[in-house]
């Protein structure tokens, strides 16, 4: 708790936030201002980048597993070997 409080005090515009809503709220209300962040990098780091990373992770897993992404089969994959079930 002491470390989190120290991060909030030393970095009042973002704090130790991994949640985009909390980061934006700290930037709006944490530094005694009442408007949204003026720097576009704030929105990229806390909103755009996590969304793009989620899409990239989904595509990477679809290539690995040989599944579809947004209903479209990937041109490469699967990289994971398929298990075969032997019927006796």
C-alpha positions as CSV (number, residue, x, y, z in Angstrom):
1,X,0.0,0.0,0.0
2,X,2.9,2.3,0.7
3,X,4.5,1.7,-2.7
4,X,1.2,2.3,-4.5
5,X,0.7,5.6,-2.6
6,X,4.2,6.6,-3.4
7,X,3.6,6.0,-7.1
8,X,0.5,8.1,-7.0
9,X,2.4,10.9,-5.3
10,X,5.4,10.8,-7.6
11,X,3.4,10.3,-10.8
12,X,0.1,12.1,-10.2
13,X,-0.9,12.2,-13.9
14,X,-1.2,8.5,-14.4
15,X,-0.3,6.7,-11.2
16,X,0.3,3.0,-11.1
17,X,-2.8,2.4,-13.3
18,X,-3.1,-0.6,-15.6
19,X,-6.8,0.1,-16.1
20,X,-7.5,2.7,-18.8
21,X,-10.4,4.2,-17.0
22,X,-8.4,4.7,-13.8
23,X,-5.5,6.2,-15.7
24,X,-7.7,8.7,-17.4
25,X,-9.5,9.5,-14.2
26,X,-6.2,10.1,-12.4
27,X,-5.1,12.4,-15.2
28,X,-8.4,14.3,-15.1
29,X,-8.9,14.6,-11.3
30,X,-5.4,13.8,-9.9
31,X,-3.6,17.0,-10.9
32,X,-6.3,19.5,-10.0
33,X,-7.6,20.0,-13.5
34,X,-11.1,19.5,-14.8
35,X,-10.5,18.7,-18.5
36,X,-9.4,15.6,-20.3
37,X,-5.7,15.0,-21.1
38,X,-4.3,17.2,-23.9
39,X,-1.5,14.9,-24.9
40,X,-2.6,12.3,-27.4
41,X,0.0,9.9,-26.2
42,X,-2.1,9.3,-23.0
43,X,-4.9,7.9,-25.1
44,X,-2.6,5.8,-27.2
45,X,-0.8,4.2,-24.2
46,X,-3.9,3.6,-22.1
47,X,-6.7,3.0,-24.7
48,X,-5.4,2.3,-28.2
49,X,-2.4,0.1,-27.5
50,X,-4.3,-2.4,-25.2
51,X,-7.0,-2.8,-27.8
52,X,-4.4,-3.4,-30.6
53,X,-2.5,-5.8,-28.3
54,X,-5.7,-7.8,-27.7
55,X,-6.4,-8.1,-31.4
56,X,-2.8,-9.1,-32.1
57,X,-3.0,-11.7,-29.4
58,X,-6.2,-13.2,-30.9
59,X,-4.6,-13.3,-34.4
60,X,-1.4,-14.9,-33.0
61,X,-3.4,-17.6,-31.2
62,X,-5.6,-18.2,-34.2
63,X,-2.4,-18.8,-36.3
64,X,-1.1,-21.1,-33.6
65,X,-4.3,-23.1,-33.2
66,X,-5.5,-23.0,-36.8
67,X,-8.7,-21.3,-36.0
68,X,-10.6,-18.4,-37.7
69,X,-10.2,-14.7,-36.9
70,X,-13.4,-12.6,-37.4
71,X,-14.8,-15.5,-39.5
72,X,-11.8,-15.7,-41.9
73,X,-9.4,-18.6,-42.0
74,X,-5.8,-17.7,-41.6
75,X,-3.5,-18.4,-44.6
76,X,-1.0,-20.0,-42.3
77,X,-1.3,-22.4,-39.4
78,X,-2.0,-24.3,-37.4
79,X,1.4,-24.4,-35.8
80,X,0.2,-26.6,-32.9
81,X,0.1,-30.3,-33.7
82,X,-3.3,-31.7,-33.7
83,X,-4.0,-34.6,-31.3
84,X,-5.5,-37.6,-32.9
85,X,-7.8,-39.9,-31.0
86,X,-7.4,-43.6,-31.8
87,X,-10.6,-45.6,-31.9
88,X,-10.1,-49.2,-30.9
